[in-house]
Amino acid sequence: MSLDNIDLNLLRVFDAVFEERSLALAGKRLHLSQSAVSHALARLRQVLNDDLFVRTGKGMQPTARAMDMAGPLRGALQQIKLALGVAAFEPADAQRKFVVAANDYITSLLLGRLSQRLSAQAPLTDLVVRPSTRLDLAGQIDVGRIDIAVGIFAEIPSRLRWMTIWEQTDVLLMHRDHPLAGRPLTLDDLLEYPLATISLGGEEEGAVSGFILERGLARQSEMFNRDALDRAYAARGESPRVRVAVAHALAMPALLRSSNMLALVPLPLGREMESQGELTTRATPYACPSEEVRVVWHERNDNDAALQWLRRQIEDVVSEVQA
């Protein structure tokens, strides 16, 4: 195959179809008819001798060859834009879709405010929030289907960049009428009253010490510091019982409303729920070191002006939340 046979416009079509999984949506993005997109894709298939996409009930699904191409190709297209000086980003006029991955707690804390900012400053942009719990998070960042992921990561590979936006520790959350609500908690209290936790994936999905490792990225699967809890009870011969583990942080008020369980949650989430009046927080009766909440993106997007602007908006929103 000769590079002379590749039309740059065909690669733009490939990138759009890969992102949208739809010929019609790709055409809308590129201001082309669906027929024009179909013909361009057919030409690229012929040059590369691969189907690239297979039509299914869920849209245009990429082949293995397309999956391998997508990440490097997106990076190359971005470099071409930079070289040609066409990568400027003017929020007021920009048409762009931002894809952010986050769990429901971070989504409720940050992304509502972020959406308001985008509506005011960049009204033509769209914001899509994907669950950071998906098992292929690292792969989706690699191929460019997720622009930014927000969460706690124990390991971050060198191909990814990151910045810390806040640090958090764990607290115990309970109903305001709980028998322990009037005093500090002890280690014995956690043996007497069972725990509720937020678990986004357990050992059956490959989690080790509360993290799942994939493609070099170790993402938090349990929204509490399991190591700190285990260390606190290591010498006692028994440990707290986790009676309920839920995948959604926002289910906690309903669980605690009708039980004497204690919920182990991140401090910002505990404060947010406590502010609504029904629940109250207490410090953990053991040392629980803080963990960094980070924004992660692929290195090829370091100089993407639009994503640089988005990261600044996230930092500003964090400042508002913490004020």
ROLOLO-907625 format. One record per residue (C-alpha): residue number from 1; residue in one letter; x, y, z. Coordinates in Angstrom, 3 decimals, always signed. Layout:
N
- NUM, A, X, Y, Z
...
// end
This chain:
323
- 1, M, +0.000, +0.000, +0.000
- 2, S, +1.339, +3.414, -0.973
- 3, L, +0.674, +6.526, +1.086
- 4, D, +0.067, +8.316, -2.231
- 5, N, -3.203, +6.393, -2.487
- 6, I, -4.591, +7.851, +0.746
- 7, D, -6.709, +10.977, +0.572
- 8, L, -6.575, +12.912, +3.849
- 9, N, -10.330, +13.454, +3.630
- 10, L, -10.846, +9.696, +3.787
- 11, L, -9.052, +9.631, +7.130
- 12, R, -11.286, +12.409, +8.438
- 13, V, -14.301, +10.331, +7.412
- 14, F, -12.862, +7.283, +9.170
- 15, D, -12.309, +9.302, +12.355
- 16, A, -15.864, +10.660, +12.296
- 17, V, -17.465, +7.255, +11.685
- 18, F, -15.347, +5.718, +14.441
- 19, E, -16.456, +8.401, +16.879
- 20, E, -20.135, +8.510, +15.922
- 21, R, -20.675, +4.830, +14.976
- 22, S, -23.113, +6.156, +12.385
- 23, L, -22.783, +7.223, +8.748
- 24, A, -25.546, +9.792, +9.157
- 25, L, -24.042, +11.379, +12.275
- 26, A, -20.563, +11.339, +10.750
- 27, G, -21.942, +13.120, +7.690
- 28, K, -23.627, +15.746, +9.855
- 29, R, -20.354, +16.339, +11.699
- 30, L, -18.399, +16.698, +8.436
- 31, H, -21.173, +18.555, +6.560
- 32, L, -21.412, +15.688, +4.053
- 33, S, -24.324, +13.615, +2.865
- 34, Q, -24.651, +10.051, +4.131
- 35, S, -24.037, +8.866, +0.585
- 36, A, -20.769, +10.821, +0.405
- 37, V, -19.614, +9.299, +3.698
- 38, S, -20.508, +5.814, +2.444
- 39, H, -18.550, +6.312, -0.774
- 40, A, -15.515, +7.683, +1.088
- 41, L, -15.569, +4.723, +3.450
- 42, A, -15.789, +2.327, +0.508
- 43, R, -12.687, +3.925, -1.052
- 44, L, -10.751, +3.608, +2.199
- 45, R, -11.836, -0.020, +2.606
- 46, Q, -10.504, -0.759, -0.874
- 47, V, -7.154, +0.928, -0.203
- 48, L, -6.658, -0.777, +3.174
- 49, N, -8.227, -4.116, +2.157
- 50, D, -10.295, -4.260, +5.335
- 51, D, -13.994, -3.752, +6.098
- 52, L, -13.080, -1.284, +8.890
- 53, F, -16.704, -1.148, +10.108
- 54, V, -19.479, -3.740, +10.286
- 55, R, -23.097, -2.619, +10.371
- 56, T, -24.924, -3.993, +13.439
- 57, G, -28.034, -3.209, +15.435
- 58, K, -25.873, -0.961, +17.619
- 59, G, -24.422, +1.002, +14.718
- 60, M, -21.169, +0.784, +12.785
- 61, Q, -18.872, -1.415, +14.883
- 62, P, -15.127, -1.159, +14.139
- 63, T, -13.036, -4.151, +13.117
- 64, A, -9.792, -5.042, +14.901
- 65, R, -7.869, -3.144, +12.192
- 66, A, -9.990, -0.044, +12.773
- 67, M, -9.463, -0.250, +16.534
- 68, D, -5.699, -0.362, +16.018
- 69, M, -5.816, +2.616, +13.644
- 70, A, -8.133, +4.922, +15.569
- 71, G, -5.883, +6.249, +18.345
- 72, P, -2.727, +6.940, +16.296
- 73, L, -4.817, +8.389, +13.469
- 74, R, -6.611, +10.845, +15.753
- 75, G, -3.273, +11.972, +17.153
- 76, A, -1.890, +12.431, +13.632
- 77, L, -4.894, +14.503, +12.541
- 78, Q, -4.463, +16.707, +15.602
- 79, Q, -0.782, +17.234, +14.760
- 80, I, -1.727, +18.211, +11.214
- 81, K, -4.170, +20.803, +12.586
- 82, L, -1.459, +22.219, +14.827
- 83, A, +1.039, +22.334, +11.969
- 84, L, -1.444, +24.207, +9.785
- 85, G, -2.361, +26.612, +12.558
- 86, V, -6.060, +25.723, +12.492
- 87, A, -6.386, +24.485, +16.081
- 88, A, -7.460, +27.762, +17.682
- 89, F, -10.441, +27.463, +19.989
- 90, E, -12.934, +30.280, +20.373
- 91, P, -15.488, +29.133, +22.974
- 92, A, -18.285, +31.442, +21.836
- 93, D, -18.247, +30.083, +18.273
- 94, A, -16.814, +26.581, +18.649
- 95, Q, -18.801, +23.491, +17.693
- 96, R, -17.319, +20.611, +19.633
- 97, K, -18.424, +17.552, +21.564
- 98, F, -16.577, +16.906, +24.821
- 99, V, -16.688, +13.369, +26.240
- 100, V, -15.912, +13.050, +29.947
- 101, A, -15.848, +9.847, +32.006
- 102, A, -16.765, +10.069, +35.707
- 103, N, -18.690, +8.154, +38.352
- 104, D, -22.084, +9.357, +39.546
- 105, Y, -20.702, +11.086, +42.659
- 106, I, -18.220, +13.214, +40.707
- 107, T, -20.840, +13.800, +38.041
- 108, S, -23.294, +15.199, +40.584
- 109, L, -20.614, +17.278, +42.295
- 110, L, -18.918, +18.811, +39.264
- 111, L, -20.512, +18.225, +35.914
- 112, G, -23.767, +20.074, +36.525
- 113, R, -21.742, +23.217, +37.184
- 114, L, -19.477, +22.432, +34.238
- 115, S, -22.495, +22.106, +31.960
- 116, Q, -23.697, +25.545, +33.083
- 117, R, -20.299, +27.013, +32.242
- 118, L, -20.317, +25.465, +28.795
- 119, S, -23.829, +26.756, +28.143
- 120, A, -22.776, +30.282, +29.063
- 121, Q, -19.324, +30.429, +27.483
- 122, A, -19.427, +27.841, +24.694
- 123, P, -23.118, +27.458, +23.767
- 124, L, -22.491, +25.413, +20.617
- 125, T, -20.499, +22.717, +22.408
- 126, D, -22.018, +19.466, +23.672
- 127, L, -21.061, +17.567, +26.822
- 128, V, -21.352, +13.770, +26.992
- 129, V, -20.711, +11.978, +30.305
- 130, R, -19.715, +8.320, +30.163
- 131, P, -19.435, +6.056, +33.226
- 132, S, -15.836, +5.740, +34.415
- 133, T, -16.836, +2.292, +35.677
- 134, R, -16.638, +0.765, +32.202
- 135, L, -14.007, -1.954, +31.951
- 136, D, -12.511, -0.541, +28.751
- 137, L, -11.878, +2.963, +30.133
- 138, A, -8.179, +2.968, +29.205
- 139, G, -8.939, +1.637, +25.736
- 140, Q, -11.587, +4.306, +25.153
- 141, I, -9.068, +7.006, +26.099
- 142, D, -6.467, +5.419, +23.819
- 143, V, -8.700, +5.467, +20.744
- 144, G, -10.060, +8.944, +21.450
- 145, R, -13.648, +8.099, +22.337
- 146, I, -13.165, +9.625, +25.804
- 147, D, -11.426, +12.996, +26.041
- 148, I, -11.004, +13.199, +29.814
- 149, A, -11.513, +10.808, +32.745
- 150, V, -11.976, +12.029, +36.310
- 151, G, -11.368, +9.780, +39.313
- 152, I, -8.834, +8.131, +41.600
- 153, F, -6.076, +6.210, +39.825
- 154, A, -3.343, +4.222, +41.568
- 155, E, -1.266, +3.853, +38.413
- 156, I, -1.198, +6.035, +35.301
- 157, P, +0.845, +4.936, +32.252
- 158, S, +3.310, +7.350, +30.656
- 159, R, +1.173, +7.809, +27.539
- 160, L, -1.469, +9.514, +29.678
- 161, R, -1.207, +12.939, +31.302
- 162, W, -2.907, +13.994, +34.528
- 163, M, -3.495, +16.796, +37.003
- 164, T, -4.759, +16.633, +40.585
- 165, I, -7.938, +18.630, +41.218
- 166, W, -8.482, +17.788, +44.910
- 167, E, -7.563, +15.378, +47.682
- 168, Q, -10.075, +13.455, +49.753
- 169, T, -10.261, +11.020, +52.632
- 170, D, -13.066, +8.760, +53.849
- 171, V, -15.807, +9.494, +56.370
- 172, L, -18.632, +7.481, +57.863
- 173, L, -22.139, +8.562, +56.962
- 174, M, -25.256, +7.663, +58.947
- 175, H, -28.829, +8.758, +59.535
- 176, R, -29.153, +11.670, +61.970
- 177, D, -31.212, +9.413, +64.300
- 178, H, -28.606, +6.638, +64.361
- 179, P, -27.656, +5.425, +67.897
- 180, L, -24.051, +6.569, +67.283
- 181, A, -24.894, +9.984, +65.876
- 182, G, -24.098, +11.808, +69.108
- 183, R, -20.457, +10.794, +69.611
- 184, P, -17.160, +9.938, +67.869
- 185, L, -16.928, +6.397, +66.515
- 186, T, -14.655, +3.588, +67.697
- 187, L, -13.273, +0.500, +65.993
- 188, D, -15.746, -1.603, +68.000
- 189, D, -18.655, +0.414, +66.586
- 190, L, -17.804, -0.745, +63.068
- 191, L, -17.905, -4.344, +64.269
- 192, E, -21.330, -3.845, +65.845
- 193, Y, -22.991, -1.972, +62.971
- 194, P, -22.562, -3.263, +59.404
- 195, L, -21.220, -1.135, +56.595
- 196, A, -22.599, +0.042, +53.289
- 197, T, -20.004, +0.825, +50.622
- 198, I, -19.854, +1.920, +47.009
- 199, S, -18.277, -0.760, +44.837
- 200, L, -17.895, -0.328, +41.090
- 201, G, -16.324, -3.726, +40.515
- 202, G, -14.978, -6.502, +42.716
- 203, E, -12.529, -9.373, +42.562
- 204, E, -14.676, -11.094, +39.952
- 205, E, -13.713, -8.268, +37.586
- 206, G, -10.031, -8.375, +38.514
- 207, A, -10.010, -5.799, +41.311
- 208, V, -7.012, -5.879, +43.669
- 209, S, -7.045, -3.739, +46.839
- 210, G, -9.928, -1.721, +45.411
- 211, F, -8.399, -1.011, +41.979
- 212, I, -8.774, -2.556, +38.524
- 213, L, -5.715, -2.500, +36.251
- 214, E, -6.196, -2.357, +32.477
- 215, R, -3.718, -1.259, +29.811
- 216, G, -1.495, +0.194, +32.540
- 217, L, -4.244, +2.348, +34.072
- 218, A, -5.320, +1.322, +37.602
- 219, R, -8.720, +2.872, +38.304
- 220, Q, -10.530, +2.840, +41.610
- 221, S, -13.228, +0.177, +41.786
- 222, E, -14.284, +0.726, +45.406
- 223, M, -15.033, +4.250, +46.557
- 224, F, -13.264, +3.901, +49.900
- 225, N, -9.720, +3.171, +51.044
- 226, R, -9.832, -0.598, +51.542
- 227, D, -6.177, -0.828, +52.542
- 228, A, -6.685, +1.646, +55.403
- 229, L, -9.721, -0.290, +56.648
- 230, D, -7.944, -3.653, +56.454
- 231, R, -4.847, -2.334, +58.273
- 232, A, -6.987, -0.978, +61.112
- 233, Y, -8.406, -4.433, +61.866
- 234, A, -5.470, -6.631, +60.847
- 235, A, -4.480, -7.465, +64.444
- 236, R, -8.000, -7.921, +65.837
- 237, G, -8.889, -11.225, +64.225
- 238, E, -12.163, -9.845, +62.846
- 239, S, -13.182, -7.086, +60.491
- 240, P, -16.305, -5.007, +59.759
- 241, R, -19.045, -6.651, +57.774
- 242, V, -19.983, -5.028, +54.482
- 243, R, -23.683, -5.827, +54.362
- 244, V, -24.506, -3.811, +51.238
- 245, A, -22.294, -2.764, +48.331
- 246, V, -23.939, -0.560, +45.709
- 247, A, -22.683, +0.709, +42.380
- 248, H, -24.329, +4.123, +42.682
- 249, A, -23.308, +6.671, +45.310
- 250, L, -26.641, +8.454, +45.145
- 251, A, -28.410, +5.344, +46.502
- 252, M, -26.887, +5.891, +49.957
- 253, P, -29.605, +8.146, +51.467
- 254, A, -32.288, +5.546, +50.713
- 255, L, -30.173, +2.784, +52.300
- 256, L, -29.422, +4.738, +55.483
- 257, R, -32.942, +6.089, +55.862
- 258, S, -34.315, +2.697, +56.888
- 259, S, -31.359, +1.026, +58.623
- 260, N, -28.630, +1.430, +61.244
- 261, M, -25.866, +0.775, +58.739
- 262, L, -22.826, +3.027, +58.521
- 263, A, -21.779, +4.100, +55.026
- 264, L, -18.113, +4.494, +54.192
- 265, V, -17.923, +7.288, +51.597
- 266, P, -15.560, +9.999, +50.271
- 267, L, -15.579, +13.157, +52.400
- 268, P, -16.934, +15.505, +49.657
- 269, L, -19.837, +13.125, +49.043
- 270, G, -20.509, +12.857, +52.774
- 271, R, -20.578, +16.634, +53.142
- 272, E, -22.881, +17.013, +50.166
- 273, M, -25.357, +14.498, +51.601
- 274, E, -25.049, +15.897, +55.115
- 275, S, -25.989, +19.349, +53.829
- 276, Q, -29.436, +18.021, +52.892
- 277, G, -30.247, +17.564, +56.605
- 278, E, -31.189, +13.894, +56.840
- 279, L, -27.715, +12.381, +57.282
- 280, T, -24.644, +13.182, +59.364
- 281, T, -20.934, +12.352, +59.049
- 282, R, -18.276, +11.192, +61.500
- 283, A, -14.538, +10.745, +61.128
- 284, T, -13.282, +7.193, +60.671
- 285, P, -11.921, +5.658, +63.909
- 286, Y, -8.690, +4.764, +62.135
- 287, A, -6.030, +6.589, +60.136
- 288, C, -7.229, +7.062, +56.571
- 289, P, -4.716, +8.832, +54.300
- 290, S, -5.989, +11.174, +51.627
- 291, E, -6.145, +10.170, +47.972
- 292, E, -5.847, +12.353, +44.884
- 293, V, -8.755, +12.883, +42.512
- 294, R, -7.220, +13.398, +39.087
- 295, V, -8.154, +14.452, +35.591
- 296, V, -6.550, +12.110, +33.031
- 297, W, -6.152, +12.554, +29.276
- 298, H, -4.061, +11.150, +26.428
- 299, E, -0.708, +12.771, +25.679
- 300, R, -1.754, +13.514, +22.091
- 301, N, -4.299, +15.986, +23.491
- 302, D, -1.747, +18.022, +25.441
- 303, N, -1.874, +20.807, +22.852
- 304, D, -5.514, +20.509, +21.841
- 305, A, -6.711, +24.061, +22.512
- 306, A, -10.304, +22.994, +23.135
- 307, L, -9.325, +20.379, +25.709
- 308, Q, -6.885, +22.781, +27.352
- 309, W, -9.824, +25.170, +27.764
- 310, L, -12.035, +22.366, +29.121
- 311, R, -9.430, +21.391, +31.719
- 312, R, -9.261, +25.008, +32.890
- 313, Q, -13.041, +25.052, +33.245
- 314, I, -12.890, +21.920, +35.396
- 315, E, -10.281, +23.558, +37.627
- 316, D, -12.492, +26.629, +37.989
- 317, V, -15.523, +24.514, +38.885
- 318, V, -13.495, +22.676, +41.544
- 319, S, -12.505, +26.044, +43.026
- 320, E, -16.198, +27.027, +43.196
- 321, V, -17.174, +23.759, +44.906
- 322, Q, -14.405, +24.051, +47.485
- 323, A, -14.964, +27.752, +48.203
// end
